[in-house]
Amino acid sequence: MKRRHFLKFSAAMGLSPKKRLLPLTSDLYAFSNTSNLSQVEAKYYQKLADREIECRLCPRFCKLGDKERGYCGVRENRGGTYYTLVYGKACAVHVDPIEKKPLFHFLPQTGALSIASAGCNVNCKFCQNWEISQVRPEQITHIDLPPESVVRSAQKNNCPSIAYTYSEPVVFYEYMYDTCVKARNKGIKNVMVTGAHINPEPFEDLLKVLDGVKIDLKAFDQDFYTKYVRGELQPVLDAIVTASQSQAWLEIVYLVIPTLNDKVSEIRRMCQWIQKEIGPDIPLHFSRFYPSYLMKNLPPTPISTMEKLKHTAQQQGLHYVYIGNIPGHEGENTICPQCKNTIVKRLGYLIENIHITDGRCDFCGLQIPGLWS
């Protein structure tokens, strides 16, 4: 995409350095009072004695008495029935380039209608969207946006996909699932951007209606997950394997935090695991850390560290390794693993050149994994 085309695309998509709420129109949206939460029965929970319930959605298995909420803050036990409070309650609605997710092998140069509700089922100290992920739904402004309105908005904005993103889609599972079904009926694809702290059964069910998944693997070490994420590593690894075996396209992102998860030995082990469990063709993105939320005491990740880890991953045989959050770095580009030509040249979210036709390298004909059109 030439620069002038990108600027035109950006204007049409409403892109800017800051997130942008889509224009509200009476046929799509209606403002709701922030205390007007949903009361839709949740999936994946078990009723217990004395009006208690056990949530089965994520590995926390929250056991809750009447009037109690789960760790995520957006699911509540009311008289022995478990409810989601954020069904159809979108706190962020934007059109983003799909490359922002980031998904590099999925419908390049297209816009994704991106939605989120409040809440999360982990507590990353480095969260970039903590204003919406680490709050309860009544603490933030939201709009009524039921699944059918999400689909209409995607159509109106010429988006071939809907992305469930920004906070943690696992906690608005029911809203996401129903939207996925309606989107598929209209020929619109679905993408989940997630930390994958989810149990096997709900994830397997969800993958049946997803077309793409980007999973944030925050470290390859349980101690890191315990201290900085407040979650479990193994369920995330299990989810990665499950996604790789599904029909949905998968990419992995690893945020590199200086001194905490940037050891070459850890990255080597992680890439060996990826090679063994999934294979060499899974795109792996190393994303540069910038100080945020509760972790402002560390500097941005040195570029030399990013380059070293990319080289480490390539040494382990991974074919598509990227460096993110450094616009203009050559590590953003896709290189054909067979002929070594640059087949996708990127500048941030801008694609300057693409040499892939019908999913194959224009230079040598190698099949390049992904969904290219």
Sequence and secondary structure as in RCSB ss.txt:
>XXXX:A:sequence
MKRRHFLKFSAAMGLSPKKRLLPLTSDLYAFSNTSNLSQVEAKYYQKLADREIECRLCPRFCKLGDKERGYCGVR
ENRGGTYYTLVYGKACAVHVDPIEKKPLFHFLPQTGALSIASAGCNVNCKFCQNWEISQVRPEQITHIDLPPESV
VRSAQKNNCPSIAYTYSEPVVFYEYMYDTCVKARNKGIKNVMVTGAHINPEPFEDLLKVLDGVKIDLKAFDQDFY
TKYVRGELQPVLDAIVTASQSQAWLEIVYLVIPTLNDKVSEIRRMCQWIQKEIGPDIPLHFSRFYPSYLMKNLPP
TPISTMEKLKHTAQQQGLHYVYIGNIPGHEGENTICPQCKNTIVKRLGYLIENIHITDGRCDFCGLQIPGLWS
>XXXX:A:secstr
  HHHHHHHHHHHT  SS       TTT EE  TT    EE SSEEE GGG EEE SSTT  EE TT B TTSSE
EEETTEEEES TTEESEEEEEEGGGTT SSBSTT EEEEEE S  SS  TT S HHHHTS GGGS  EE  HHHH
HHHHHHTT SEEEE SS GGGGHHHHHHHHHHHHHTT EEEEEE     HHHHHHHHTT SEEEEE   S HHHI
IIIISS HHHHHHHHHHHHTSSSEEEEEEEE TTTS  HHHHHHHHHHHHHHT TTS EEEEE   BTTB SS  
  HHHHHHHHHHHHHTT S EEEESSTT GGGSEE TTT  EEEEEETTEEEEE EETTEETTT  B  SB  
